[in-house]
Amino acid sequence: MSDAPDSAKPRYVHRMPVRVRYPEADPMGRLHHSVFMVYFEMGRTEYLRQRGIAYADMERSGQFVGIVSAAVRYRAAAKYDEQLVVETWVKEIRGARIFFGNRVVRPGKPLDTVIAEATICGALLGADGRPHRFPEEAAALMLGPPKAGA
């Protein structure tokens, strides 16, 4: 599997609305490229929460997801005060690694405009900082559908 972004649409996608805030824009009024990583982080946290996994609880139990790599492809500009949607899904879990797919899109009819897309690879780390294989139960939760009412 390549870590590069791809255009395959997954089965379970978390969609999180976000509005471009003034301090996130550059002097031209466009969303600064560094902010996309913040949006992707927010998307991953909410994706997990939607499946009943609170990242803060993981940390308290001595489990962390350290980012190993991030490949981002920027496709279009977004501007200050624009309403966007951050899409997040899990592409694959392999051993200690988890591959997240992300997109930032401008909602539209008939099609959304893709602003940026990314593949972000994380590794499950214990409190000792060493990688640990994802437990099957946790992997099933992360790869599966959202919890009802979440």
N, C-alpha and C positions, 0 to 999 in steps of 0.2 A: 504494500500500500504506500502510495506517495503521501508526503505531508503537505503537498501543494493543494490549494483550493481547487474544488471541482464544482461542476454545475449539477450533480445528481441531487434530486430533491428527496429527502428522507421521509420516512413514514410518520414519525412523531416529532413535531416541531413546536417549540415554545416560542410565542410571539410576544414581545414586550415593547409597548410604545415608549418613545422617548422624544423629547423636543430639544433641539439644539439650543443650548443656553449661550448667552452673550460671551462669557469667559472661555467658551470652547471654540470660538471662532477666531480666525486669524484677521489681520488688518483688512483683508478683502471681504470679510463677512462670511467666509467659508469655514466649514467644520475642519479643524486642524487634524492632520493625519494621526497624531498621537492619541487623540481622544477615542478613536475606534477601539483601542485596546481596553479602555475603561468600559466602553459599551459592551464589548465581548465578555469581560469579567462579570458585569452586571447580568448579562444574559445567562452565563453558566450558573451563577448563584441561583437565579430564579428558576432555571430549568431543573436543578436539583431539588429546590424547595417544592416545585410542582409534583415531584415524585416522593415527597415525604422525607427528603434528606436535607436537613439544615446544615450548611457548611460550618456554621459556628459550633454545632454539636459535634461534627467530625473533629474539629480542632480540639475541642475540650476532651475528646476521647483519645487524642494523640495521633490522629490521622490528618494528613495534609496532602493537597494536590499541588505539586511543584510544576511550574510550566517548563517544559523541555525545549519546545520550539513553537514558533508562530510564523505562518506564511500568510501574508495578506495581499490581496489584489484589489487595488482601488479602481473603480470603474466610472464614477461620476462624482460631481461635487454636490455637497449639501450645504445649505446656507443657514445663517442665524435665524432662529424662531421657526424653522421648518419641522414639521411632525414626521418622524421616521419610525420604523419598526425594526427591532433587533430580533432576528430569528436564530435560535440555537437548537442543536440536536447532537446526539452522540452518534458518531459514525462507526466507531469500533472500540472494543476494549480488548487489549492483547497483553496478557501478563500483568505487569504493573502499570502499563500505559493505557491512557484513555485519549481518544481522538475526538475532539469537538469540531463540529462544523458551525460556522456562523455566517450570517449575512446581515447587512444593514440595507434596508430597502425603503424606497419612497412609495407609499401605497398609491395605487392608481388604477384606473379602469381603461382598457381591459386588463393590463398587466402592471405589476409592480416594477419599478426601476431599481435595479441592483446598484447600490452606491459602493459597497465594498463586500468582499467575501473572504473568509479565512478558514484555515484549518489550524487548530491549536492543539498541540500534544502536551498532555500533563502526565505526571507519574505519581502514583500513590506512595506517599512516604510515611514512615512511622515517626514517632517522636525522636527516634535516634537518627533521623535523616536518611535512613536506608530505604530503598524501594521494597514494596510489598505487593504481591499479587492481589488483584481485586478479588474479594470473596465472591463466589458465584451468586449469592443472594443479592449483594450490592450491585453487581454487574447486571443482573436481571432487572432490578429496579431502574437503573440508569438507562438501559436500552429499551425498556418497555413503555407502555402508555402512561400518561399522567394518572395520578390518583383521583378518584371521583371527589369533586368538591374542592380540589386543590387549586 
